[in-house]
Amino acid sequence: MLNIADYLPVLLFILVGAAVGVVPMLLGRLLGAHNPDPAKNSAYECGFEAFEDARMKFDVRYYLIAILFILFDLETALLFPWAVASKELGFEVFLVVMVFIAELALAFFYLWKRGALDWE
């Protein structure tokens, strides 16, 4: 027989998670100032004006650097599970991880020398 009390921790977890996400936004909206200045409306991060034509052309290097960041970020994220379980996996897996890290470093060095990471 299912008991609703068994699901109380899950329900509380969902409610606390929703509150942590929603309450700060509501407080900021209610208590914050609503007078954006030109600095707030200026270009941010990508370097392009926020209120221009959506079909404007811009450099492909922006996409290249973004894709390379995602690629290397995901590959390095794969190292964490191996590091956590390294004692149980043994020396063979250690060698596989070292080959993976060497390939990752070689690819990074190649991209660096080819200038793929230069923004200018």
C-alpha positions in Angstrom: 0.0 0.0 0.0 1.3 3.4 -0.9 1.6 5.9 1.9 1.7 9.6 1.1 4.1 10.2 3.9 6.7 8.2 1.9 6.7 10.9 -0.7 6.9 13.9 1.7 10.7 14.3 1.3 10.4 14.4 -2.5 7.6 16.9 -2.3 9.5 19.1 0.2 12.6 18.9 -2.1 10.5 20.1 -5.1 8.9 22.9 -3.1 12.2 24.1 -1.6 13.9 24.0 -5.1 11.0 26.0 -6.6 11.2 28.5 -3.8 14.9 28.9 -4.1 14.4 29.7 -7.8 11.3 31.9 -7.7 11.6 33.8 -4.4 14.8 35.7 -5.3 13.4 36.7 -8.7 10.2 38.0 -7.1 12.1 39.9 -4.4 14.3 41.5 -7.1 11.3 42.5 -9.1 9.4 43.9 -6.2 12.3 45.6 -4.4 14.7 46.5 -7.2 14.9 49.7 -9.1 13.4 49.9 -12.6 15.5 52.6 -14.3 17.9 51.0 -16.8 20.6 53.4 -17.9 22.6 53.2 -21.2 25.2 51.0 -19.6 22.6 48.3 -18.9 21.3 48.5 -22.4 24.7 48.3 -24.0 26.2 45.3 -25.8 27.1 42.5 -23.4 29.5 39.5 -23.8 29.1 38.9 -27.5 30.0 42.5 -28.4 27.0 43.3 -30.6 24.4 45.9 -30.1 21.3 44.5 -28.5 18.7 46.4 -30.6 19.9 46.0 -34.2 18.7 43.9 -37.1 18.5 40.3 -36.1 19.9 39.3 -39.5 23.2 41.1 -39.3 26.3 39.2 -40.2 29.0 38.5 -37.7 32.2 36.5 -37.5 32.2 32.7 -37.5 35.0 32.7 -34.9 32.3 33.4 -32.3 30.7 30.1 -33.1 34.0 28.3 -33.3 35.2 29.4 -29.9 31.8 28.6 -28.4 31.8 25.1 -29.9 35.4 24.5 -28.8 34.6 25.6 -25.3 31.6 23.2 -25.1 33.8 20.4 -26.5 36.6 20.8 -24.1 34.3 21.5 -21.2 32.4 18.2 -21.8 35.6 16.2 -22.3 37.0 17.5 -19.0 33.7 16.8 -17.3 34.2 13.1 -18.2 37.3 13.0 -16.0 35.4 13.5 -12.8 33.6 10.1 -12.7 36.9 8.4 -13.4 38.6 10.4 -10.7 35.9 9.4 -8.2 36.1 5.7 -9.0 39.8 5.5 -9.7 40.7 3.2 -6.8 38.1 0.6 -7.9 38.9 0.7 -11.6 42.5 -0.3 -11.5 45.7 0.4 -13.5 44.3 -0.4 -17.0 41.6 2.3 -16.7 44.3 4.7 -15.4 46.3 4.1 -18.6 43.1 4.7 -20.7 42.5 8.0 -18.8 46.1 9.1 -19.4 45.8 8.4 -23.1 42.5 10.4 -23.1 44.2 13.3 -21.3 47.1 13.2 -23.8 44.7 13.3 -26.7 42.9 16.2 -25.1 46.1 18.1 -24.5 47.3 17.4 -28.1 44.1 18.6 -29.6 44.2 21.8 -27.4 47.8 22.4 -28.4 47.0 21.9 -32.1 44.1 24.3 -31.9 46.2 26.9 -30.1 49.0 26.7 -32.7 46.5 27.0 -35.5 45.0 30.2 -34.0 41.5 28.8 -33.5 41.5 30.2 -30.0 42.5 33.8 -31.0 39.6 36.2 -30.8 41.2 39.0 -32.9 
